């Protein structure tokens, strides 16, 4: 995840570019460099390692002052992290400088062509070929933007390119394909960057660039075209957070700051989603209600932490809407030939909006005719632009690599989507929707309470510091939480950690304590589902509960030394006495064990918005839980 900054204006370009690169350090990098146009020429400096190394080089050999420049932090792909491979890359004449994110897939063939024409390439990178191609094309057309368009038409792969030329001292040109690039619009100055954080200290006005577009920046104007030179449509937007949001704010680490920001992030995600009548109003979801009513399958695609949020969303969507839901790793989605059609809703979850695997899954889904709804945190990013609808999480910038507030706001957004589907399709009663909305509105306060009592968590962390392995166990929504907890521990502490479904504890994964990966020092930590998302469960008054006897009973095994016989076709999970004719579960003596269970069926019809024990939704002919009404005397 390289960082790019470009600037043209009245300030010191070197100062603006270096400050912008520092704001992009969270993206990870192994070398850095800058190039400045000044005194009719081009000067560059680059160094392997962190920005501090580049700073020392600039102290020893200062660059001339100039008002146009570009900078880059590189994560090595082609060629190791060396000074020679660091960006910017120059042509043989030293008049063109280029920085690049992504991968140019046909660079080997282009490199061979350039070598045949006498060009000397000094690095191992794919980027250097672009600098030489730009120099060739500029010499024939005399315009840097046109030269960039000609070069881009020859390139294959995913790339963001930003370039300057000594013969155009007041111009910065950029291009993008499948890689992020955003324009910052100031007064008498303009910016290019891979993230708005790079220029947020100077302006909060931005322009989103579309796929296969070239942008030309001058002090007083911004011109955007496609790769063929035709004018391109753009959308300007206002960034609703300021520079302080991208700073540590007095915390030792960005992650501590972002953990503390979770209550506000949740509140901001809910802001404006509920109308005066206490119904959900998701204005960003531009898919018509009649289309959502026809959806017969939901597929969630995501990676990493977002995938774990999607796993939890599956429970909510199926429970509240009674629509089958699949959760798929975006990286695997295209490779199994998924069954999609016009009645499939694909939900793509991404914090950055630029996750390449998720983007490619989204495009595949749209090719199959499916509708796509994006859940994203970054306004103007690629995934929301290419989706049919979007729900922004408004978590603000997440600088730490390990996700915290983005994960929590993705959960809230997923719940909003699930509840909105239930509202549109009529599978939830009005009072049920209002009740869940009230609970969602209280999450911010509940998170604040948890964060105020963190010392026991810190004490637990200290007790686990010398352990080799930690196992996270969870059931229901606690299972994805367990997976996310294990991921966090691996990301932050570099400890071996695994998440398990709680039932798998019977398979004794804790044997790591006795000679496994823990080396005799393992420790098991259980992640439990939170109260508001408990699954509906029914229990007969005489049932011994979810103990070992009940476990054997439901499996059709032995209890009290006697074999349990089931009626033909009876499911082991429902081996309770059958309900009497004309009755239902309540008549059979069943009671709710936890959570909000189904209303009784067969009683007086309850009106929408009314808390009652029976009835069928007049809007859909479905029961309050979404199933079709059953006739009296049927199975409970």
C-alpha positions as CSV (number, residue, x, y, z in Angstrom):
1,X,0.0,0.0,0.0
2,X,2.2,2.8,-1.3
3,X,1.6,6.5,-0.6
4,X,1.6,9.2,-3.3
5,X,1.5,13.0,-3.0
6,X,1.6,15.6,-5.7
7,X,1.5,19.4,-5.3
8,X,1.4,22.5,-7.4
9,X,0.8,26.0,-5.9
10,X,2.5,28.8,-4.0
11,X,4.0,26.9,-1.0
12,X,7.2,25.0,-0.7
13,X,6.4,21.8,-2.6
14,X,9.0,19.9,-0.6
15,X,7.5,20.8,2.7
16,X,3.9,20.0,1.5
17,X,5.0,16.7,0.0
18,X,7.0,15.5,3.0
19,X,4.2,16.4,5.4
20,X,1.7,14.5,3.2
21,X,3.9,11.4,3.1
22,X,4.1,11.4,6.9
23,X,0.3,11.3,7.0
24,X,0.4,8.3,4.8
25,X,3.0,6.3,6.8
26,X,0.3,4.1,8.2
27,X,0.0,2.5,4.7
28,X,3.3,0.7,5.2
29,X,6.5,1.3,3.1
30,X,10.1,0.4,2.9
31,X,11.6,3.4,1.0
32,X,10.7,7.0,0.2
33,X,11.6,9.7,-2.3
34,X,10.7,13.2,-3.6
35,X,11.1,15.2,-6.8
36,X,10.9,19.0,-7.1
37,X,10.8,21.3,-10.2
38,X,12.9,24.4,-9.7
39,X,15.1,26.7,-11.7
40,X,14.2,25.2,-15.0
41,X,15.2,21.7,-13.9
42,X,14.2,18.7,-11.9
43,X,15.9,17.6,-8.6
44,X,15.1,14.3,-6.8
45,X,16.2,12.5,-3.7
46,X,15.2,9.0,-2.5
47,X,16.3,6.5,0.2
48,X,15.6,3.0,1.4
49,X,14.0,2.8,4.8
50,X,11.8,5.2,6.7
51,X,11.1,8.9,6.0
52,X,13.7,9.7,8.7
53,X,16.4,8.3,6.4
54,X,15.2,10.5,3.6
55,X,15.2,13.5,5.9
56,X,18.8,12.9,6.8
57,X,19.7,12.8,3.1
58,X,17.9,16.0,2.5
59,X,19.7,17.7,5.4
60,X,23.0,16.6,3.8
61,X,22.1,17.5,0.2
62,X,19.2,19.9,0.2
63,X,17.0,20.2,-2.8
64,X,16.3,23.6,-4.4
65,X,13.1,25.3,-3.5
66,X,10.2,24.9,-5.9
67,X,6.4,25.2,-6.0
68,X,5.8,21.9,-7.9
69,X,6.7,18.4,-6.6
70,X,5.8,14.8,-6.1
71,X,6.6,12.2,-3.4
72,X,6.2,8.5,-2.8
73,X,6.5,5.9,-0.1
74,X,7.1,2.4,-1.7
75,X,6.2,-1.1,-0.6
76,X,8.5,-3.3,-2.7
77,X,7.0,-5.5,-5.4
78,X,9.4,-5.6,-8.4
79,X,12.9,-5.3,-7.0
80,X,14.1,-5.1,-3.4
81,X,13.9,-2.1,-1.0
82,X,17.0,-0.4,-2.2
83,X,17.9,3.2,-3.0
84,X,18.0,2.4,-6.8
85,X,14.5,0.9,-6.7
86,X,12.9,3.7,-4.6
87,X,10.7,6.2,-6.3
88,X,10.6,8.7,-8.1
89,X,12.1,7.2,-11.3
90,X,13.7,9.4,-13.9
91,X,14.3,9.0,-17.6
92,X,17.9,9.1,-19.0
93,X,17.8,12.9,-19.5
94,X,16.6,13.6,-15.9
95,X,13.7,15.7,-17.2
96,X,10.8,13.4,-16.3
97,X,10.0,12.0,-12.8
98,X,7.3,9.4,-12.1
99,X,5.9,7.7,-9.0
100,X,3.7,4.7,-9.2
101,X,1.3,2.5,-7.1
102,X,0.3,-0.9,-8.4
103,X,1.7,-3.4,-10.8
104,X,2.3,-3.0,-14.6
105,X,1.9,-6.5,-15.9
106,X,3.5,-6.1,-19.3
107,X,6.5,-4.2,-18.1
108,X,9.0,-6.9,-19.2
109,X,7.9,-6.5,-22.9
110,X,8.0,-2.7,-22.7
111,X,11.4,-2.8,-21.0
112,X,12.8,-5.0,-23.8
113,X,11.5,-2.5,-26.4
114,X,13.1,0.4,-24.6
115,X,16.4,-1.4,-24.4
116,X,16.4,-2.1,-28.1
117,X,15.9,1.7,-28.7
118,X,18.9,2.5,-26.6
119,X,17.4,3.4,-23.2
120,X,19.4,2.5,-20.1
121,X,17.3,1.3,-17.2
122,X,19.0,1.3,-13.9
123,X,16.4,-0.3,-11.5
124,X,14.6,-3.6,-11.2
125,X,11.2,-2.0,-11.1
126,X,8.2,-1.9,-13.4
127,X,7.8,1.8,-12.8
128,X,11.0,3.0,-14.6
129,X,9.6,2.0,-18.0
130,X,6.9,4.6,-17.6
131,X,9.4,7.4,-17.1
132,X,11.2,6.4,-20.3
133,X,7.9,6.0,-22.3
134,X,6.7,9.4,-21.0
135,X,10.0,11.1,-22.2
136,X,9.6,9.5,-25.6
137,X,6.0,10.6,-26.1
138,X,6.5,14.1,-24.7
139,X,9.3,14.6,-27.2
140,X,6.8,14.0,-30.0
141,X,3.7,15.7,-28.7
142,X,5.1,18.4,-26.3
143,X,2.3,17.9,-23.8
144,X,2.7,15.9,-20.6
145,X,-1.0,15.1,-20.2
146,X,-1.3,13.8,-23.7
147,X,2.0,11.9,-23.3
148,X,0.5,10.2,-20.1
149,X,-2.7,9.3,-22.1
150,X,-0.6,7.7,-24.8
151,X,1.5,5.7,-22.3
152,X,-1.6,4.5,-20.3
153,X,-3.2,3.1,-23.4
154,X,-0.2,0.7,-23.7
155,X,-0.1,-0.4,-20.0
156,X,-1.7,-3.5,-18.6
157,X,-2.4,-4.1,-15.0
158,X,-3.5,-1.9,-12.0
159,X,-1.7,1.4,-11.5
160,X,-1.8,4.9,-10.2
161,X,0.8,7.2,-11.9
162,X,1.8,10.8,-11.0
163,X,4.5,12.6,-13.1
164,X,6.2,15.9,-13.6
165,X,8.3,17.3,-16.4
166,X,11.0,20.0,-16.2
167,X,9.5,21.6,-19.4
168,X,6.1,22.1,-17.7
169,X,7.1,23.5,-14.3
170,X,3.6,24.4,-13.2
171,X,1.9,21.0,-14.0
172,X,1.4,17.7,-12.2
173,X,-0.3,14.9,-14.2
174,X,-1.8,11.8,-12.7
175,X,-3.6,8.7,-14.0
176,X,-5.5,5.8,-12.4
177,X,-6.7,2.3,-13.2
178,X,-7.8,0.0,-10.3
179,X,-5.8,1.9,-7.8
180,X,-6.8,4.9,-5.6
181,X,-6.0,8.6,-6.5
182,X,-7.9,11.7,-5.3
183,X,-7.6,15.4,-6.1
184,X,-7.5,18.1,-3.4
185,X,-8.8,21.5,-4.6
186,X,-7.4,24.5,-2.8
187,X,-7.2,28.3,-3.5
188,X,-4.4,28.9,-5.9
189,X,-3.1,25.4,-5.3
190,X,-4.1,21.8,-6.0
191,X,-3.1,18.4,-4.7
192,X,-2.9,14.7,-5.8
193,X,-2.7,11.9,-3.3
194,X,-3.6,8.3,-2.7
195,X,-5.6,9.3,0.4
196,X,-7.2,12.6,1.4
197,X,-5.2,12.5,4.7
198,X,-2.2,13.7,2.7
199,X,-3.7,17.1,2.0
200,X,-6.5,17.5,4.7
201,X,-4.4,20.1,6.5
202,X,-4.7,22.4,3.4
203,X,-8.1,21.7,2.0
204,X,-11.2,19.6,2.6
205,X,-12.6,19.9,-0.9
206,X,-11.9,16.9,-3.1
207,X,-12.6,15.4,-6.5
208,X,-13.0,11.7,-7.0
209,X,-11.3,10.2,-10.1
210,X,-13.0,7.5,-12.0
211,X,-11.6,4.4,-13.7
212,X,-9.1,4.9,-16.6
213,X,-8.9,8.7,-16.2
214,X,-6.0,11.2,-16.5
215,X,-5.9,14.4,-14.4
216,X,-3.9,17.5,-15.2
217,X,-3.2,19.9,-12.2
218,X,-2.2,23.5,-12.5
219,X,-2.4,26.2,-9.8
220,X,-5.8,27.5,-11.0
221,X,-7.5,24.5,-12.6
222,X,-8.0,20.8,-12.7
223,X,-8.7,19.0,-16.0
224,X,-9.9,15.4,-16.2
225,X,-10.1,13.2,-19.3
226,X,-10.3,9.6,-20.1
227,X,-7.4,7.7,-21.7
228,X,-8.6,8.7,-25.1
229,X,-8.6,12.4,-24.3
230,X,-12.4,12.9,-24.1
231,X,-13.7,15.1,-21.2
232,X,-14.6,12.9,-18.2
233,X,-17.4,13.3,-15.6
234,X,-16.2,14.0,-12.1
235,X,-17.9,14.5,-8.7
236,X,-16.7,17.0,-6.1
237,X,-17.2,16.3,-2.4
238,X,-16.4,17.7,1.0
239,X,-14.3,15.8,3.5
240,X,-16.2,15.9,6.8
241,X,-13.2,15.4,9.1
242,X,-10.2,17.6,9.7
243,X,-6.5,17.2,10.1
244,X,-6.7,16.6,13.9
245,X,-8.6,13.4,13.1
246,X,-5.5,12.0,11.4
247,X,-3.2,12.9,14.3
248,X,-2.7,10.9,17.5
249,X,-4.5,13.4,19.7
250,X,-2.3,12.8,22.7
251,X,-2.5,9.0,22.6
252,X,0.7,7.0,22.4
253,X,-0.6,5.0,19.4
254,X,-3.1,5.5,16.6
255,X,-4.9,2.3,17.7
256,X,-5.5,3.5,21.2
257,X,-6.9,6.7,19.8
258,X,-9.2,4.8,17.4
259,X,-10.4,2.5,20.2
260,X,-11.4,5.6,22.2
261,X,-13.2,7.0,19.1
262,X,-15.5,4.0,18.8
263,X,-18.5,5.5,20.6
264,X,-18.4,8.6,18.4
265,X,-17.9,6.5,15.2
266,X,-21.0,4.4,16.1
267,X,-23.0,7.5,16.8
268,X,-21.9,9.1,13.5
269,X,-22.8,5.9,11.6
270,X,-26.4,6.1,12.9
271,X,-26.7,9.8,12.4
272,X,-29.5,10.7,10.0
273,X,-30.5,7.1,9.4
274,X,-33.8,7.3,11.5
275,X,-36.6,9.6,10.5
276,X,-39.1,11.4,12.7
277,X,-41.5,8.4,12.7
278,X,-38.6,6.2,14.0
279,X,-38.3,4.3,10.8
280,X,-35.1,3.6,9.0
281,X,-34.3,6.0,6.2
282,X,-31.2,5.0,4.2
283,X,-31.1,7.7,1.6
284,X,-27.8,6.4,0.2
285,X,-29.4,3.1,-0.7
286,X,-30.5,4.0,-4.2
287,X,-32.0,0.5,-5.0
288,X,-35.8,0.9,-5.3
289,X,-37.9,-0.8,-2.6
290,X,-39.7,-3.0,-5.2
291,X,-36.3,-4.4,-6.3
292,X,-35.3,-5.2,-2.7
293,X,-38.7,-7.0,-2.2
294,X,-37.8,-9.4,-5.0
295,X,-34.4,-10.3,-3.6
296,X,-34.2,-14.1,-3.0
297,X,-30.6,-14.4,-1.9
298,X,-27.9,-12.2,-0.3
299,X,-24.2,-12.7,-0.8
300,X,-21.7,-10.9,1.3
301,X,-18.1,-10.5,-0.1
302,X,-15.3,-9.1,2.0
303,X,-11.7,-9.7,3.2
304,X,-10.1,-9.9,6.6
305,X,-11.9,-7.9,9.3
306,X,-14.7,-6.9,7.0
307,X,-15.3,-10.6,6.3
308,X,-15.8,-11.3,10.0
309,X,-18.3,-8.4,10.1
310,X,-20.0,-10.1,7.1
311,X,-20.2,-13.4,9.0
312,X,-22.2,-11.6,11.8
313,X,-24.3,-9.9,9.2
314,X,-25.4,-13.3,7.9
315,X,-27.1,-14.1,11.2
316,X,-29.0,-10.7,11.2
317,X,-30.1,-10.9,7.6
318,X,-31.4,-14.4,7.8
319,X,-33.0,-13.9,11.2
320,X,-34.8,-10.6,10.3
321,X,-35.6,-11.1,6.6
322,X,-35.7,-14.9,6.2
323,X,-33.6,-14.5,3.0
324,X,-30.8,-17.1,2.5
325,X,-27.4,-15.4,3.0
326,X,-23.9,-16.5,2.1
327,X,-20.7,-14.9,3.3
328,X,-17.7,-15.4,0.9
329,X,-14.1,-14.4,1.0
330,X,-13.8,-11.9,-1.8
331,X,-10.5,-13.4,-3.0
332,X,-12.3,-16.7,-3.7
333,X,-15.6,-15.4,-5.0
334,X,-14.8,-15.4,-8.7
335,X,-13.1,-18.7,-8.7
336,X,-16.1,-20.9,-7.8
337,X,-18.5,-19.7,-10.5
338,X,-21.1,-18.4,-8.0
339,X,-24.8,-18.6,-8.8
340,X,-26.0,-15.0,-9.2
341,X,-28.9,-13.4,-11.0
342,X,-31.0,-10.3,-11.1
343,X,-32.7,-11.2,-7.8
344,X,-29.4,-11.6,-5.9
345,X,-28.2,-8.8,-3.7
346,X,-24.4,-8.7,-3.2
347,X,-23.1,-6.7,-0.2
348,X,-19.5,-5.6,-0.6
349,X,-17.8,-4.5,2.7
350,X,-14.5,-2.5,2.6
351,X,-13.1,0.1,4.9
352,X,-11.0,1.8,2.3
353,X,-13.2,1.2,-0.7
354,X,-10.1,0.1,-2.7
355,X,-9.7,-3.5,-1.6
356,X,-8.8,-5.1,-4.9
357,X,-10.2,-8.6,-4.3
358,X,-13.5,-7.1,-3.1
359,X,-13.6,-4.7,-6.1
360,X,-13.1,-7.6,-8.6
361,X,-15.8,-9.6,-6.8
362,X,-18.1,-6.6,-7.1
363,X,-17.4,-6.3,-10.9
364,X,-18.0,-10.0,-11.4
365,X,-21.4,-9.8,-9.5
366,X,-22.5,-6.9,-11.7
367,X,-21.6,-8.8,-14.8
368,X,-24.0,-11.5,-13.7
369,X,-26.8,-9.0,-13.3
370,X,-26.8,-8.9,-9.5
371,X,-27.4,-5.7,-7.5
372,X,-24.5,-4.5,-5.4
373,X,-24.7,-2.6,-2.1
374,X,-21.4,-1.3,-0.7
375,X,-20.6,-0.7,3.0
376,X,-17.6,1.6,3.0
377,X,-15.8,4.2,5.2
378,X,-14.2,6.2,2.4
379,X,-16.2,8.7,0.5
380,X,-15.3,8.9,-3.2
381,X,-13.4,5.5,-3.3
382,X,-13.8,3.0,-6.1
383,X,-16.1,0.4,-4.6
384,X,-18.9,2.8,-3.7
385,X,-18.7,4.4,-7.1
386,X,-19.0,1.1,-8.9
387,X,-21.9,-0.2,-6.7
388,X,-25.6,0.3,-7.2
389,X,-25.9,1.7,-3.6
390,X,-23.7,2.6,-0.7
391,X,-24.0,2.9,3.0
392,X,-21.1,4.9,4.5
393,X,-20.0,4.2,8.0
394,X,-18.6,7.6,8.8
395,X,-15.9,6.2,11.1
396,X,-13.3,8.8,10.1
397,X,-9.8,7.9,9.1
398,X,-8.5,4.6,10.4
399,X,-4.7,4.9,10.5
400,X,-3.8,1.8,12.6
401,X,-3.3,-1.3,10.5
402,X,-5.4,-3.4,13.0
403,X,-9.0,-2.4,12.5
404,X,-11.1,-1.3,15.5
405,X,-13.7,1.4,14.9
406,X,-14.1,0.4,11.3
407,X,-15.1,-3.1,12.4
408,X,-17.6,-1.9,14.9
409,X,-19.2,0.6,12.5
410,X,-19.3,-2.1,9.8
411,X,-21.3,-4.2,12.2
412,X,-23.7,-1.4,12.8
413,X,-24.1,-0.8,9.1
414,X,-24.7,-4.4,8.5
415,X,-27.5,-4.4,11.1
416,X,-29.0,-1.3,9.4
417,X,-29.0,-3.1,6.1
418,X,-30.6,-6.2,7.6
419,X,-33.2,-4.3,9.4
420,X,-34.0,-2.1,6.4
421,X,-34.5,-5.2,4.3
422,X,-36.9,-6.5,7.0
423,X,-38.7,-3.1,7.0
424,X,-39.1,-3.0,3.2
425,X,-40.1,-6.6,2.8
426,X,-42.6,-6.5,5.7
427,X,-41.0,-9.4,7.7
428,X,-40.6,-7.3,10.8
429,X,-43.4,-5.7,12.8
430,X,-43.2,-1.9,13.4
431,X,-42.7,-2.3,17.2
432,X,-39.9,-4.8,16.5
433,X,-38.1,-2.4,14.2
434,X,-38.5,0.4,16.7
435,X,-37.2,-1.8,19.5
436,X,-34.0,-2.7,17.5
437,X,-33.4,0.9,16.5
438,X,-33.6,1.9,20.2
439,X,-31.0,-0.8,21.0
440,X,-28.8,0.4,18.2
441,X,-29.0,3.9,19.4
442,X,-27.8,2.8,22.9
443,X,-24.7,1.0,21.6
444,X,-22.6,4.2,21.7
445,X,-23.3,4.7,25.4
446,X,-22.7,1.0,26.1
447,X,-19.3,1.1,24.3
448,X,-18.3,4.1,26.5
449,X,-19.1,2.1,29.6
450,X,-17.0,-0.8,28.4
451,X,-14.0,1.5,27.6
452,X,-14.3,3.1,31.0
453,X,-13.6,-0.3,32.7
454,X,-10.6,-1.5,30.7
455,X,-8.2,-2.2,33.5
456,X,-9.3,-5.9,33.9
457,X,-8.7,-6.3,30.2
458,X,-5.2,-4.8,30.6
459,X,-4.6,-7.1,33.5
460,X,-5.6,-10.1,31.4
461,X,-3.3,-9.0,28.7
462,X,-0.4,-8.8,31.1
463,X,-1.2,-12.3,32.3
464,X,-1.1,-13.6,28.8
465,X,2.0,-11.8,27.7
466,X,4.4,-14.8,28.2
467,X,2.0,-17.4,26.6
468,X,2.7,-19.0,23.3
469,X,-0.8,-19.6,22.1
470,X,-4.2,-18.1,22.7
471,X,-7.4,-19.8,21.6
472,X,-10.6,-17.8,21.2
473,X,-13.9,-19.6,21.5
474,X,-17.3,-18.3,20.5
475,X,-20.8,-19.5,19.6
476,X,-23.3,-17.9,17.3
477,X,-22.2,-14.3,16.6
478,X,-19.4,-15.0,19.1
479,X,-17.7,-17.2,16.6
480,X,-16.9,-14.4,14.1
481,X,-15.9,-12.3,17.1
482,X,-13.5,-15.1,18.2
483,X,-12.0,-15.1,14.7
484,X,-11.6,-11.3,14.8
485,X,-10.0,-11.5,18.3
486,X,-7.5,-14.0,17.1
487,X,-6.6,-11.9,14.1
488,X,-6.1,-8.8,16.2
489,X,-3.7,-10.7,18.6
490,X,-1.7,-12.0,15.6
491,X,-1.5,-8.5,14.0
492,X,-0.5,-6.7,17.1
493,X,1.4,-9.0,19.4
494,X,2.7,-11.5,16.8
495,X,1.4,-14.3,19.0
496,X,0.0,-17.6,17.7
497,X,-3.8,-17.3,18.1
498,X,-6.7,-19.2,16.6
499,X,-10.5,-18.7,16.7
500,X,-12.8,-21.7,17.1
501,X,-16.5,-22.3,17.1
502,X,-17.2,-23.2,20.8
503,X,-18.5,-26.7,19.9
504,X,-15.1,-27.5,18.6
505,X,-13.8,-27.3,22.1
506,X,-15.0,-30.9,22.4
507,X,-12.4,-31.8,19.8
508,X,-9.8,-30.6,22.3
509,X,-8.0,-27.8,20.5
510,X,-6.6,-26.9,23.9
511,X,-4.2,-29.8,23.7
512,X,-1.8,-27.1,22.7
513,X,-1.3,-26.8,26.5
514,X,0.3,-30.3,26.5
515,X,3.0,-30.3,23.8
516,X,1.2,-28.5,21.0
517,X,2.1,-25.1,19.5
518,X,1.9,-23.5,23.0
519,X,4.9,-25.5,24.2
520,X,3.2,-26.3,27.5
521,X,2.1,-22.7,28.1
522,X,-1.1,-22.3,26.1
523,X,-4.1,-20.4,27.4
524,X,-7.7,-20.4,26.1
525,X,-9.8,-17.2,26.0
526,X,-13.5,-17.4,25.3
527,X,-15.3,-14.7,23.2
528,X,-19.0,-14.7,24.0
529,X,-21.8,-13.1,21.9
530,X,-23.2,-9.9,23.2
531,X,-26.7,-9.8,24.8
532,X,-28.5,-7.9,22.0
533,X,-27.8,-10.6,19.4
534,X,-28.7,-13.8,21.2
535,X,-30.4,-16.4,19.1
536,X,-34.0,-17.3,19.7
537,X,-34.1,-20.6,21.6
538,X,-37.0,-22.7,22.9
539,X,-36.9,-25.1,25.8
540,X,-39.5,-27.5,27.2
541,X,-40.2,-27.0,30.9
542,X,-39.1,-30.5,31.7
543,X,-36.0,-30.3,29.5
544,X,-32.8,-30.6,31.6
545,X,-31.3,-27.7,29.6
546,X,-28.2,-27.6,27.3
547,X,-26.2,-30.0,29.4
548,X,-24.7,-33.3,28.4
549,X,-28.0,-35.2,28.8
550,X,-29.7,-32.7,26.5
551,X,-26.9,-32.9,24.1
552,X,-27.2,-36.7,23.8
553,X,-31.0,-36.4,23.6
554,X,-30.9,-34.1,20.6
555,X,-28.4,-36.3,18.9
556,X,-30.7,-39.3,19.3
557,X,-28.2,-41.0,21.5
558,X,-28.7,-42.4,25.1
559,X,-30.0,-40.7,28.2
560,X,-30.1,-42.3,31.6
561,X,-28.7,-45.5,30.1
562,X,-31.7,-45.9,27.7
563,X,-31.9,-45.4,24.0
564,X,-34.0,-42.5,22.8
565,X,-36.4,-43.4,20.0
566,X,-37.6,-40.8,17.6
567,X,-40.7,-40.9,15.4
568,X,-39.9,-41.5,11.7
569,X,-38.9,-38.2,10.1
570,X,-38.6,-36.3,13.3
571,X,-35.6,-34.0,13.6
572,X,-33.4,-34.7,16.7
573,X,-33.5,-31.0,17.6
574,X,-37.3,-31.2,17.9
575,X,-37.7,-34.4,19.9
576,X,-40.2,-32.8,22.3
577,X,-43.9,-33.9,22.6
578,X,-45.9,-33.0,19.5
579,X,-48.4,-30.1,19.9
580,X,-52.0,-30.9,20.4
581,X,-54.4,-30.6,17.4
582,X,-55.2,-27.0,16.8
583,X,-52.4,-25.8,19.1
584,X,-49.0,-24.4,18.7
585,X,-45.7,-24.3,20.6
586,X,-47.2,-22.3,23.5
587,X,-50.0,-24.8,23.8
588,X,-47.4,-27.6,24.1
589,X,-46.0,-25.9,27.1
590,X,-42.9,-24.4,25.4
591,X,-41.4,-21.2,26.7
592,X,-38.9,-18.7,25.5
593,X,-35.4,-19.4,26.9
594,X,-33.6,-16.2,25.8
595,X,-33.9,-13.4,23.4
596,X,-37.0,-12.3,21.4
597,X,-38.7,-15.4,20.2
598,X,-41.5,-15.9,17.7
599,X,-45.0,-14.8,18.4
600,X,-47.7,-17.4,18.9
601,X,-49.3,-18.6,15.8
602,X,-53.0,-19.1,15.4
603,X,-54.2,-16.5,17.9
604,X,-55.9,-13.2,17.2
605,X,-54.2,-11.2,14.5
606,X,-51.9,-8.5,15.8
607,X,-51.8,-5.1,14.0
608,X,-48.6,-3.7,12.7
609,X,-46.8,-1.8,15.4
610,X,-48.6,-3.7,18.1
611,X,-47.0,-6.0,20.6
612,X,-49.0,-9.2,20.6
613,X,-48.8,-13.0,20.7
614,X,-49.9,-13.9,17.2
615,X,-50.9,-12.8,13.8
616,X,-49.8,-12.5,10.3
617,X,-48.4,-9.4,8.7
618,X,-51.1,-7.9,6.5
619,X,-48.4,-6.6,4.2
620,X,-46.8,-9.9,3.3
621,X,-49.0,-12.7,4.6
622,X,-46.1,-13.8,6.7
623,X,-45.8,-14.4,10.4
624,X,-43.8,-12.0,12.6
625,X,-40.7,-14.1,12.1
626,X,-41.1,-14.1,8.3
627,X,-42.5,-17.6,7.6
628,X,-45.8,-18.3,6.0
629,X,-48.8,-18.7,8.3
630,X,-49.5,-22.3,9.2
631,X,-53.0,-23.8,9.5
632,X,-54.2,-24.8,13.0
633,X,-53.3,-28.4,13.7
634,X,-50.1,-28.3,11.7
635,X,-46.7,-29.0,13.1
636,X,-45.5,-26.3,15.6
